[in-house]
Amino acid sequence: MLRVLIAALCLLAAPAGAQTKAPLEALKTPDQALPWQAVGRLDMRDGTCTGALIAPKLVLTAAHCVFDSDGNLREASSLIFRAGFRHGRAAATKRAKRIVVHPDYVDDGSETSSMEAIAADVAVIELVSPILNAAVVPFDRHRQPPIDARVVVVSYAKGRNDAASLEEGCQMFARYQNVLQYTCDVDFGASGAPIFVITTAGPKIASIISAMTERNGNRIALGAPLGPAVDRLVRELQTTNVEPRFLASGSANRLPNIRKTSTRSGLPQIKR
């Protein structure tokens, strides 16, 4: 699986500007962290991911974060979202109530399905109650960034899991089989981290981090695009009170193989 994934990526030209991007910046002070308070750490019993608030009760993250190591969908109540978590404190902490997963999130082990799994690696979590803290403003979603667009990523990850880090000026350099590829610096725990396009109306989420690989010594982040399927996930949670589990039939009833590859391609949550 790892060789297949890297071979597919190597068909593309090396990303321009990979060595000129701004370094990761830890959001150490309240002023630095304030614009990004709606990004939070998503805690489960055995690890953490990153998520972002897109409505007062809804968190956008990676689909593989809501499955356990046996490939079973986690109990929603086992997930805790800590908005703006920084050095042991959060702007708001809420437990999850329901989960919906992208209907195309499935992987049969082939090259095509692996890339399809990354492209569909999206889940939306409904919280038990809305986050009403005025400092935690949900982010709007945005269309896919164009090739060569500069983007911003805010994430928690290995070695920096106690506070979010900001990376400005990394770049989307390619789209392959609907997977968006970035020069951004990601690591374990960054799954589900929002990738922002900066607009005149402020930062908007264009995609989320799903996986990573390396080429020519450069780390490459792989992102899942947002689109009509994600809109349907949001509507499902906003308009029904039933337990949806999956938007469509049980296509996501097991853990896709992308989580079982080596650390160069998969990007699972940080293990406790």
DAFEN-V848663 format. One record per residue. N is the residue number from 1. SS is DSSP state (~ for helix, > for strand, _ for the rest). OMEGA is omega in degrees with one decimal (NA if undefined). Layout:
n->[N & N]
ss->[SS & SS]
omega->[OMEGA & OMEGA]
This chain:
n->[1 & 2 & 3 & 4 & 5 & 6 & 7 & 8 & 9 & 10 & 11 & 12 & 13 & 14 & 15 & 16 & 17 & 18 & 19 & 20 & 21 & 22 & 23 & 24 & 25 & 26 & 27 & 28 & 29 & 30 & 31 & 32 & 33 & 34 & 35 & 36 & 37 & 38 & 39 & 40 & 41 & 42 & 43 & 44 & 45 & 46 & 47 & 48 & 49 & 50 & 51 & 52 & 53 & 54 & 55 & 56 & 57 & 58 & 59 & 60 & 61 & 62 & 63 & 64 & 65 & 66 & 67 & 68 & 69 & 70 & 71 & 72 & 73 & 74 & 75 & 76 & 77 & 78 & 79 & 80 & 81 & 82 & 83 & 84 & 85 & 86 & 87 & 88 & 89 & 90 & 91 & 92 & 93 & 94 & 95 & 96 & 97 & 98 & 99 & 100 & 101 & 102 & 103 & 104 & 105 & 106 & 107 & 108 & 109 & 110 & 111 & 112 & 113 & 114 & 115 & 116 & 117 & 118 & 119 & 120 & 121 & 122 & 123 & 124 & 125 & 126 & 127 & 128 & 129 & 130 & 131 & 132 & 133 & 134 & 135 & 136 & 137 & 138 & 139 & 140 & 141 & 142 & 143 & 144 & 145 & 146 & 147 & 148 & 149 & 150 & 151 & 152 & 153 & 154 & 155 & 156 & 157 & 158 & 159 & 160 & 161 & 162 & 163 & 164 & 165 & 166 & 167 & 168 & 169 & 170 & 171 & 172 & 173 & 174 & 175 & 176 & 177 & 178 & 179 & 180 & 181 & 182 & 183 & 184 & 185 & 186 & 187 & 188 & 189 & 190 & 191 & 192 & 193 & 194 & 195 & 196 & 197 & 198 & 199 & 200 & 201 & 202 & 203 & 204 & 205 & 206 & 207 & 208 & 209 & 210 & 211 & 212 & 213 & 214 & 215 & 216 & 217 & 218 & 219 & 220 & 221 & 222 & 223 & 224 & 225 & 226 & 227 & 228 & 229 & 230 & 231 & 232 & 233 & 234 & 235 & 236 & 237 & 238 & 239 & 240 & 241 & 242 & 243 & 244 & 245 & 246 & 247 & 248 & 249 & 250 & 251 & 252 & 253 & 254 & 255 & 256 & 257 & 258 & 259 & 260 & 261 & 262 & 263 & 264 & 265 & 266 & 267 & 268 & 269 & 270 & 271 & 272]
ss->[_ & ~ & ~ & ~ & ~ & ~ & ~ & ~ & ~ & _ & _ & _ & _ & _ & _ & _ & _ & _ & _ & _ & _ & _ & _ & _ & > & > & _ & _ & _ & ~ & ~ & ~ & ~ & ~ & _ & _ & _ & _ & > & > & > & > & > & > & _ & _ & > & > & > & > & > & > & > & > & > & _ & _ & > & > & > & > & _ & ~ & ~ & ~ & ~ & > & _ & _ & _ & _ & _ & > & _ & _ & ~ & ~ & ~ & _ & > & > & > & > & _ & _ & > & _ & _ & > & _ & _ & > & > & > & > & > & > & > & > & > & > & _ & _ & _ & _ & _ & _ & _ & _ & _ & ~ & ~ & ~ & ~ & ~ & ~ & ~ & ~ & ~ & _ & _ & _ & > & > & > & > & > & _ & _ & _ & _ & _ & _ & _ & _ & _ & _ & _ & _ & _ & > & _ & _ & _ & _ & _ & _ & _ & _ & > & > & > & > & > & > & > & > & _ & _ & > & > & > & > & > & > & > & > & > & > & > & > & > & > & > & > & > & _ & _ & > & > & > & > & _ & _ & _ & _ & _ & _ & _ & _ & _ & _ & _ & > & > & > & > & > & > & _ & _ & > & > & > & > & > & > & > & > & > & > & > & > & > & > & _ & _ & > & > & > & > & > & > & > & > & _ & _ & ~ & ~ & ~ & ~ & ~ & ~ & ~ & ~ & ~ & ~ & ~ & ~ & _ & _ & _ & _ & _ & _ & _ & _ & _ & _ & _ & _ & _ & _ & _ & _ & _ & ~ & ~ & ~ & ~ & _ & _ & _ & _ & _ & _ & _ & _ & _ & > & > & _]
omega->[-179.9 & -178.9 & -179.9 & -178.5 & -179.2 & 178.1 & 179.1 & -179.3 & -177.3 & 175.8 & -176.6 & 177.1 & 177.5 & -177.3 & 176.2 & 174.0 & -176.0 & -177.7 & -175.8 & -178.4 & 178.3 & 179.4 & 173.6 & 179.1 & 177.5 & 178.8 & -169.7 & -173.8 & 177.2 & -179.6 & 178.2 & -174.0 & -170.0 & -177.3 & -171.9 & -175.7 & -179.9 & 167.7 & -177.2 & 175.6 & 177.4 & -175.9 & 170.1 & -173.6 & -173.5 & 179.5 & 178.9 & 170.0 & 175.3 & 176.4 & -179.9 & 179.9 & 177.4 & 172.5 & -175.7 & -179.3 & -171.2 & -180.0 & 176.2 & 178.9 & 177.6 & -179.1 & -175.4 & 177.6 & -175.6 & 173.8 & 177.2 & -174.5 & 176.2 & 179.2 & 179.6 & 175.6 & -179.9 & 169.3 & -177.5 & -176.2 & 179.3 & -178.2 & 179.1 & 177.7 & -179.4 & -177.2 & 177.5 & -176.8 & -178.4 & 175.2 & 173.5 & -179.3 & 179.5 & 175.5 & 176.1 & 179.0 & -178.9 & 174.8 & 179.7 & 178.1 & -178.7 & -179.9 & 166.3 & -174.8 & 177.1 & -175.3 & -178.9 & -177.4 & 178.7 & -177.1 & 179.3 & 175.3 & 179.1 & -179.1 & -176.1 & -177.2 & 177.2 & 177.3 & 177.5 & 178.4 & 177.7 & -179.0 & -179.3 & -174.5 & -174.8 & 173.2 & 174.2 & -178.2 & 172.5 & 178.9 & -177.6 & 177.7 & -176.7 & 171.9 & -173.5 & 176.5 & -176.2 & 180.0 & -178.0 & -175.1 & 179.6 & -180.0 & 170.1 & 175.3 & -173.3 & 175.3 & 179.9 & 177.3 & 177.6 & 175.4 & 179.9 & 178.4 & 172.5 & -176.7 & -179.8 & 177.9 & 173.2 & -172.5 & 164.6 & -178.7 & -179.9 & 179.7 & 179.8 & -173.8 & -179.8 & 177.2 & 179.5 & 174.1 & -178.3 & 171.0 & 179.1 & 170.1 & 168.9 & -162.4 & 165.5 & -174.3 & -179.4 & 170.5 & -178.4 & -177.6 & 176.8 & 173.9 & -179.7 & -173.4 & -170.3 & 174.7 & -174.4 & -178.1 & -179.0 & -179.7 & -179.7 & -177.3 & -179.5 & 176.7 & -179.4 & -179.1 & -179.3 & 172.6 & -171.7 & 162.1 & 179.8 & -178.7 & 177.7 & 177.7 & 179.6 & -178.3 & 176.3 & -176.3 & -180.0 & 177.1 & 178.2 & -179.7 & 178.2 & -172.5 & 178.3 & 171.3 & 178.6 & 173.8 & -179.9 & 178.1 & -180.0 & 176.3 & -178.4 & 176.8 & 179.3 & -173.7 & 173.9 & 178.5 & 172.2 & -177.2 & -176.4 & -179.8 & 178.0 & 175.7 & 179.7 & 176.8 & -179.7 & -179.8 & 179.7 & -178.9 & -176.6 & -172.3 & 179.9 & 175.6 & -178.7 & 176.4 & -171.8 & -176.1 & 176.5 & -179.0 & -178.9 & 179.3 & -167.8 & -179.7 & -178.5 & -174.2 & 175.2 & -176.3 & 178.6 & -174.8 & -176.9 & 179.5 & -175.7 & 176.5 & -179.5 & -173.5 & 179.8 & -179.7 & 178.7 & 179.0 & -178.9 & 177.7 & 174.2 & 177.4 & 177.7 & NA]
